[in-house]
Amino acid sequence: MDKWLIVSIVICSLCLFFSLAMAVARLIIGPTLADRVVALDLISFITIGYIALYTLYSGQMALLDIAVTLGLVAFLGTIAFARLIAKQSNEE
């Protein structure tokens, strides 16, 4: 593996870790349910980024199937939470 690829994977990993820390802070601090839902969605997509980086590092292409599946589940979860929030706002 080329040295520039390893360096770029490390840099991307650090950036993803920083964004993960900020998303967890938003998940904990978030004043509304919508903020927490968006933070949880962001955490799932950051996890997909980590899976993609590890796939580049290890060369195991089967991990991309896991990343795609996680993306679909995260999308469906976000839609479910959005419908829940819309239903709660209509009741009020």
Secondary structure, 3 states (H helix, E strand, C coil): CCHHHHHHHHHHHHHHHHHHHHHHHHHHHCCCHHHHHHHHHHHHHHHHHHHHHHHHHHCCCCHHHHHHHHHHHHHHHHHHHHHHHHHHHHHC
